[in-house]
């Protein structure tokens, strides 16, 4: 070690010892600081009021998306199971009267078909089956669309959270950084230790925005696939039910024609 001529050897030893102690203690001190500052709850408590409000909105949005996902997933699973069971029953039925204990959607379709057949009984006896079958198909299609609309309810919430969440978090971050720099200006201090806590608290808002948005995007895409499976199952059940009703109306028309011919 080169010693400047104007420094005593003892002073150099003191400086070297001090630097060694500082270097050995710095990592532990930095680690302790990082552990303290990495506490999300502590950062939330020390954040600006606007940033806290943004964080609460994002946490609430994440809670809503998870809760709604569970509700919609259960509803779609139950609907798909019920429609598939009803489809198997429709395939084996000889007439509408053979259908029992169907799910909500197919029960409404079967009831609509029965009402239309009853209302058009005179026309069916006269052999006018085509118009009655068309009306039955239209009623069933409306019920099918209403069932899909019920399953689709709530899905736009996921799209909104996934698209807006990151920007809400970014707003909180920008506001927090502005607040931190304003504090630096008021304190007339340029030390990184002054601005770092505020910036870390602000960045937590962006992290929460991503935490809310990424799962919502995954949930939205998954529920869309489940909705497509329900749509296909409902379309199959509606087609089979319309065919069963048409066959029943043709049977009634043939029996009426035979009675008229024998009379």
C-alpha positions in Angstrom: 0.0 0.0 0.0 1.4 3.4 -1.0 1.4 5.8 1.9 1.2 9.6 1.2 4.1 11.4 3.0 1.8 13.6 5.0 -0.3 10.8 6.6 1.1 8.9 9.6 1.1 5.1 9.4 -1.2 4.8 12.4 -3.8 7.0 10.7 -3.7 4.7 7.6 -4.3 1.7 9.8 -7.4 3.4 11.3 -8.8 4.3 7.9 -8.2 0.7 6.7 -9.9 -0.8 9.7 -12.8 1.6 9.3 -13.3 0.8 5.7 -13.1 -3.0 6.4 -15.8 -2.7 9.1 -18.0 -0.6 6.8 -17.7 -3.1 4.0 -18.4 -6.0 6.2 -21.4 -4.4 7.8 -23.0 -2.9 4.7 -24.5 -6.1 3.2 -26.3 -7.0 6.5 -27.5 -3.4 6.9 -28.8 -3.3 3.3 -30.4 -6.7 3.6 -32.2 -5.5 6.8 -33.4 -2.4 5.0 -34.6 -4.4 2.1 -36.5 -6.7 4.3 -38.2 -3.9 6.1 -39.0 -1.9 2.9 -40.3 -5.1 1.1 -43.2 -5.4 3.5 -46.3 -4.6 1.3 -48.5 -3.6 4.3 -45.9 -1.2 5.5 -45.5 0.4 2.1 -49.3 0.7 1.9 -49.5 2.4 5.2 -46.8 4.9 4.3 -48.1 5.6 0.8 -50.0 8.7 -0.2 -53.7 8.8 0.3 -54.4 8.7 -3.5 -52.0 5.8 -4.0 -53.7 3.9 -1.1 -57.1 4.5 -2.7 -55.8 3.1 -6.0 -54.4 0.1 -4.3 -57.7 -0.6 -2.5 -59.5 -0.4 -5.9 -57.1 -2.9 -7.4 -57.4 -5.3 -4.5 -61.2 -5.0 -4.7 -61.1 -5.7 -8.5 -59.0 -8.8 -7.9 -61.4 -10.0 -5.3 -64.3 -9.5 -7.6 -62.7 -11.3 -10.5 -61.8 -14.3 -8.4 -65.3 -14.5 -6.8 -67.0 -14.0 -10.1 -64.8 -16.7 -11.8 -65.9 -19.3 -9.2 -69.5 -18.4 -9.6 -69.5 -18.4 -13.4 -67.4 -21.6 -13.6 -69.9 -23.4 -11.3 -72.8 -22.1 -13.3 -71.3 -23.2 -16.6 -70.3 -26.6 -15.3 -73.8 -27.2 -13.9 -75.5 -26.0 -17.1 -73.2 -28.1 -19.4 -73.8 -31.2 -17.3 -77.6 -30.6 -17.3 -77.8 -30.0 -21.0 -75.8 -33.0 -21.9 -78.0 -35.2 -19.7 -81.1 -33.7 -21.3 -79.6 -34.3 -24.8 -79.2 -38.0 -24.0 -82.8 -38.2 -22.8 -84.1 -36.3 -25.9 -82.3 -38.8 -28.2 -84.1 -41.7 -26.6 -87.6 -40.1 -26.3 -90.4 -40.9 -28.7 -92.4 -37.8 -27.9 -92.3 -34.7 -25.8 -94.3 -36.4 -23.0 -91.4 -38.8 -22.4 -89.1 -36.0 -21.2 -88.7 -35.8 -17.4 -86.5 -33.8 -15.0 -84.6 -31.8 -17.6 -82.4 -28.8 -16.8 -83.7 -25.3 -16.8 -83.0 -24.4 -20.4 -84.2 -27.6 -22.1 -87.3 -27.7 -19.8 -88.2 -24.2 -21.1 -87.6 -25.4 -24.7 -89.8 -28.5 -24.2 -92.6 -26.5 -22.6 -92.5 -23.9 -25.4 -92.7 -26.7 -28.0 -95.7 -28.3 -26.1 -97.5 -24.9 -26.0 -97.0 -24.3 -29.7 -98.2 -27.8 -30.6 -101.3 -27.2 -28.4 -102.0 -23.8 -29.9 -101.6 -25.1 -33.5 -103.5 -28.3 -32.9 -106.2 -27.4 -35.5 -103.6 -26.5 -38.1 -101.6 -29.7 -37.5 -104.7 -31.8 -37.8 -105.2 -30.1 -41.2 -101.7 -31.1 -42.3 -100.1 -27.7 -41.9 -97.1 -28.9 -40.0 -94.4 -26.8 -41.7 -95.5 -23.5 -40.2 -96.0 -25.0 -36.7 -92.5 -26.6 -36.9 -91.0 -23.2 -37.8 -92.7 -21.5 -34.9 -91.5 -24.2 -32.6 -88.0 -23.7 -33.9 -88.2 -19.9 -33.3 -89.4 -20.4 -29.8 -86.6 -22.8 -29.0 -84.0 -20.5 -30.5 -85.2 -17.6 -28.3 -84.9 -19.7 -25.2 -81.5 -20.9 -26.3 -80.3 -17.3 -26.8 -81.6 -16.3 -23.4 -79.8 -19.2 -21.7 -76.5 -18.2 -23.4 -77.1 -14.6 -22.4 -77.4 -15.7 -18.7 -74.2 -17.6 -18.9 -72.4 -14.7 -20.6 -73.4 -12.2 -17.9 -70.4 -11.0 -16.0 -67.8 -11.8 -18.5 -67.3 -8.2 -19.6 -66.1 -7.6 -16.0 -63.0 -9.7 -16.6 -62.3 -7.9 -19.9 -62.6 -4.5 -18.1 -60.3 -5.5 -15.2 -57.7 -7.0 -17.5 -57.6 -3.9 -19.8 -58.0 -1.1 -17.2 -56.2 -2.6 -14.2 -52.6 -1.9 -15.4 -53.5 1.7 -16.3 -55.1 2.3 -12.9 -51.9 0.9 -11.2 -49.8 3.1 -13.5 -51.8 6.1 -12.4 -51.1 5.3 -8.8 -47.4 4.9 -9.5 -47.2 8.2 -11.4 -49.0 10.0 -8.6 -46.8 8.5 -5.9 -43.6 9.4 -7.8 -44.9 13.0 -8.2 -45.6 13.1 -4.5 -42.1 11.8 -3.7 -40.4 14.4 -5.9 -42.6 17.1 -4.4 -41.4 16.0 -1.0 -37.8 16.1 -2.2 -38.3 19.7 -3.4 -39.8 20.7 -0.1 -37.1 19.1 2.0 -34.4 20.4 -0.4 -32.7 17.0 -0.3 -31.4 15.1 -3.2 -30.4 11.9 -1.4 -31.7 8.6 -2.9 -32.7 7.5 0.7 -35.3 10.3 0.7 -37.0 9.4 -2.6 -36.6 5.6 -2.6 -39.3 4.7 -0.1 -41.9 6.9 -1.9 -41.0 5.4 -5.3 -41.2 1.8 -3.9 -44.6 2.5 -2.4 -45.7 4.0 -5.8 -44.4 1.0 -7.7 -46.5 -1.3 -5.5 -49.6 0.2 -7.2 -48.3 -1.0 -10.6 -47.6 -4.4 -9.2 -51.2 -4.7 -7.8 -52.5 -3.6 -11.2 -50.7 -6.5 -12.8 -51.8 -8.8 -10.1 -55.4 -7.9 -10.8 -55.2 -7.8 -14.6 -53.2 -11.0 -15.4 -55.5 -13.5 -13.6 -58.6 -11.6 -15.0 -57.2 -12.1 -18.6 -56.6 -15.8 -18.0 -60.1 -16.3 -16.4 -61.7 -14.4 -19.3 -60.1 -16.6 -21.9 -60.9 -19.8 -20.0 -64.5 -18.9 -19.4 -64.9 -18.0 -23.1 -63.9 -21.6 -23.9 -66.3 -23.0 -21.4 -69.0 -20.7 -22.8 -68.3 -22.1 -26.3 -68.8 -25.7 -25.0 -72.1 -24.7 -23.4 -73.2 -23.0 -26.7 -72.5 -26.1 -28.7 -74.3 -28.3 -26.1 -77.3 -26.0 -26.2 -77.4 -25.9 -30.0 -77.3 -29.7 -30.1 -80.2 -30.0 -27.6 -82.2 -27.4 -29.4 -81.8 -29.1 -32.7 -82.8 -32.5 -31.3 -85.7 -31.1 -29.4 -87.0 -29.2 -32.5 -86.7 -32.5 -34.5 -88.6 -34.4 -31.8 -91.4 -31.8 -31.8 -91.6 -31.9 -35.6 -91.8 -35.7 -35.6 -94.5 -35.5 -33.1 -96.5 -33.0 -35.1 -96.1 -35.1 -38.2 -97.4 -38.1 -36.3 -100.4 -36.1 -35.2 -101.1 -34.9 -38.7 -100.8 -38.5 -40.1 -103.2 -39.8 -37.5 -105.7 -37.0 -38.2 -105.5 -37.7 -42.0 -106.2 -41.4 -41.3 -109.2 -40.6 -39.2 -110.5 -38.3 -41.9 -109.9 -40.9 -44.6 -111.6 -43.7 -42.7 -114.5 -41.4 -41.9 
